[in-house]
Amino acid sequence: MPDLSGRIALVTGGTRGIGLATVRALAEAGATVVLTGRDEAKAKDVASAVTGTVSGLALDVTDAKAVAALVRGVAKEHGRLDIVIANAGIMEDALLGMIREELVDTTLATNVAGTIHTVQAAARAMMRKKSGSIVVLASIVGEHGSAGQTVYAASKAAVANIALSAAKELGRSGIRVNAVAPGIIETALTEGLSEDAVTANVGRTPLGRLGKSEDVAKAILFLVSDDASFITGQVLGIDGGLTL
Ligand SMILES: NC(=O)c1ccc[n+]([C@@H]2O[C@H](COP(=O)([O-])OP(=O)(O)OC[C@H]3O[C@@H](n4cnc5c(N)ncnc54)[C@H](OP(=O)(O)O)[C@@H]3O)[C@@H](O)[C@H]2O)c1
């Protein structure tokens, strides 16, 4: 396990699933972690249940001003900001003919604009020390597509490209930006999958199982650690080989 003592980390959407597993992994590695969720009481409750130095704040990533203010506030309070995980995201399936305008707006506002707001605010905070590491949450469907997930897949393709473009722009400032592209991970986001869909996907996965939040958290932990100090602009698949 890398030693992240003295590092300050922020995880958006850290109240459950992959975000919460990442909060736990970062805290276990010694980082001071701030997690966010849309409900303040819930964010604080979740944070207080994690072992380590963890606090919870309210944040809706669709609100650019709120993201900027929160990131600025965290960096000011702790004197630095080393690690930001732009994890907050939503997924709702709809076949092409059933896509409502509201679904397009909400998905793009949360997954795409929310990630841009977070990366932008993180870059501003990290620029002062000319160091930092950012990880964004893409998805295998962003690269490979998925029937019934046109909106979500488009949003995640954009998220992967945010990492590539930001990595090119921020490298000279000592800031690394990478994406992880999970396959099917067992969280609230995927609990609606039918038994048939689960069986079919496990059958197509060389490693023969669905992913766990901890599988993704461990990869994120590596990417933000000094062990990955020459890695930037990568989209790391974490899918048990499903896309092979
Ligand atoms: N699970 C998978 O199979 C999978 C695969 C590929 C990629 N991903 C991506 O991984 C990320 C985490 O997924 P997950 O499965 O852990 O999802 P999840 O269990 O549904 O958790 C999503 C998190 O995002 C937060 N959130 C949602 N909308 C938000 C908003 N507008 N502002 C701030 N926070 C918001 C939620 O917090 P509150 O509800 O407390 O506000 C929650 O903490 C997402 O970006 C997802 O697209 C997941």
The ligand as a Gaussian input file, in Angstrom:
#p B3LYP/6-31G(d) Opt

LIG

0 1
 N      -20.932000       0.759000     -11.004000
 C      -20.449000       0.555000     -12.228000
 O      -20.607000      -0.532000     -12.817000
 C      -19.691000       1.645000     -12.938000
 C      -19.060000       1.323000     -14.142000
 C      -18.352000       2.305000     -14.826000
 C      -18.286000       3.594000     -14.321000
 N      -18.920000       3.891000     -13.145000
 C      -18.826000       5.281000     -12.669000
 O      -18.263000       5.305000     -11.374000
 C      -18.802000       6.406000     -10.630000
 C      -19.363000       5.888000      -9.315000
 O      -20.351000       4.907000      -9.612000
 P      -21.053000       4.012000      -8.502000
 O      -21.416000       2.760000      -9.155000
 O      -20.270000       4.007000      -7.249000
 O      -22.409000       4.879000      -8.310000
 P      -23.362000       5.089000      -7.053000
 O      -23.233000       3.968000      -6.087000
 O      -24.703000       5.408000      -7.612000
 O      -22.749000       6.418000      -6.372000
 C      -22.779000       7.622000      -7.062000
 C      -22.236000       8.736000      -6.174000
 O      -22.335000       9.955000      -6.896000
 C      -22.987000      10.933000      -6.091000
 N      -23.702000      11.860000      -6.955000
 C      -24.646000      11.584000      -7.887000
 N      -25.043000      12.717000      -8.486000
 C      -24.335000      13.734000      -7.927000
 C      -24.288000      15.145000      -8.120000
 N      -25.073000      15.773000      -9.014000
 N      -23.424000      15.877000      -7.368000
 C      -22.648000      15.266000      -6.457000
 N      -22.641000      13.947000      -6.212000
 C      -23.480000      13.192000      -6.947000
 C      -23.852000      10.144000      -5.123000
 O      -23.987000      10.859000      -3.919000
 P      -25.388000      11.320000      -3.250000
 O      -26.480000      10.477000      -3.850000
 O      -25.149000      11.078000      -1.790000
 O      -25.468000      12.745000      -3.611000
 C      -23.004000       8.884000      -4.889000
 O      -22.086000       9.107000      -3.837000
 C      -19.838000       7.051000     -11.548000
 O      -19.257000       8.146000     -12.213000
 C      -20.183000       5.945000     -12.529000
 O      -20.661000       6.430000     -13.756000
 C      -19.604000       2.948000     -12.447000

